[in-house]
Amino acid sequence: MSAQPQPGATVSNPVIPGFHPDPSVCRVGDDYYLVCSSFEYFPGIPVFHSRDLVHWTQLGNALERPSQLCLPREMPSSGGIFAPTLRHHDGRFWLIVTNVGDGGNLLFTATDPAGPWSDPIRLPGVHGIDPDLAWDEDGTCWVTVAGVSQVRLDLATGETLGEPHRVWSGTPGALAPEAPHLYRIGDYWYLMIAEGGTERGHAVSIARGRAPDGPFEPCPANPILTHRSTHRPIQNTGHADLVQAPDGSWCLVLLGVRPGGGTPGWHVLGRETFLAPVEWVDGWPVVGEVALELPAPAWPLHPVPAEPARDEFDDAELHPRWISVRERSQSMCTTKERSGWLTLRAAGASPDEPDVVFVGHRQQHLSCRARTLIDPTDGRGGLAVRLDEEHHYEIEAADGEVKVYARIGPLRTEVATRAVPAGAVVLGVEIAPEPPRGSRTGPDVLSFGIEEPDGTFTVLADLAGRYLSTEVAGGFTGRVIGMYAAAGTVHFDHFDYEPLQLP
Ligand code: 6LW
């Protein structure tokens, strides 16, 4: 179904909410495909599809086999899969990415972006994060990495050709020139990069030249995008990729965050994927406003149905939105053992451990609720909101008892306990922005509790959300909400997740 937008209509940004950073997009005919970083989570690299750049559906994950994605236990959270680039060339999709925990830069190919993707071609001669791929007129492949430097690549062997050379590194003195993307547009080669670091100083700058390897002349208007030193609701804007829209105009996909609460502003959903219109003036891209509501584009929209609130775990395979920490083995996570239930078998003891058996998905709304029916008869497990091993809250059920725990940095505390009838119990969390009470509030409150037999929700603990924010925890990810096993075997009958109206 497509619909021509009405005059004055708007579309909402982020176009892919929740922890979906470092977007890279490519167009093939009428179809758009987009990938994001996934860090310590398995499967890795979510792949999205859209017909209009506004509405996106997740097709799968590019890295879904251990032969493609190794995330060792020793690798800290926010390591792993950084900043892929997705391109289509010569009838194939190409994905280049860094696994900072294992093996450096890797190249994958697929004929269908939904998969299967190949096993990796290792790129030992490509040094640096944020690799980009571009092909010149005679088919030479150029890889450009953060720094910014460039080298030619033999795609068949993964060997580099010649020595890497420095190209353009952005505004002199700017922090962290990274996220390069190289494009042939019209008569020029454009080298777009991010600079300023992925925090409040983040920015996008661009240069152009007559050849893919430069020399490059910087845009006089650099940075062409930044929200630094503003009160705009979307901050940290940067790490962008350019794409031509269905009507021939241009857009950027980029990452940004939505901080909430008082000073310094805490963001809890990680870095999200936003869209911005682009115009060309004198051969340079001029980025339109990156706002929470954008004027509806001039091209037809293709809305996609909302995901159902409930996952019943009736299918043999989990929906691609479900991610686990570092690995997911059939023996520890399966819907095939007890029909209509997700069974988790504990390995690591709790969400404090790097090998916790966990299945969750990104928190995508500032206000939302999640509930799950757990049968802990043969073990202990629960519902966790996770940022990393050292920053998570959870409600945990053992036979006849429910407890709420908070882990903040080195501290782990039991904050509530309640006796419940033996057997299955519904655990839940409701998350809502905190009403403003001066500059030290917010950004939100997480209320953990249980559903009573009559359906009412009894809150056992209200916990401040800021401790599960990137400003407190650091790192590159965002909140993930899900189920885990802490001991023995636990079964989950369903998992509900739904946005709530913002107060
Ligand atoms: C990524 C870098 C960045 O490699 O953060 O915002 C790093 N940009 O380009 C991790 O996402």
Residues whose N, C-alpha, C, O or C-beta is under 5 A from the ligand:
A	BS01	6LW	D22 S37 F82 A83 I129 D130 E178 A179 T198 H239 F476
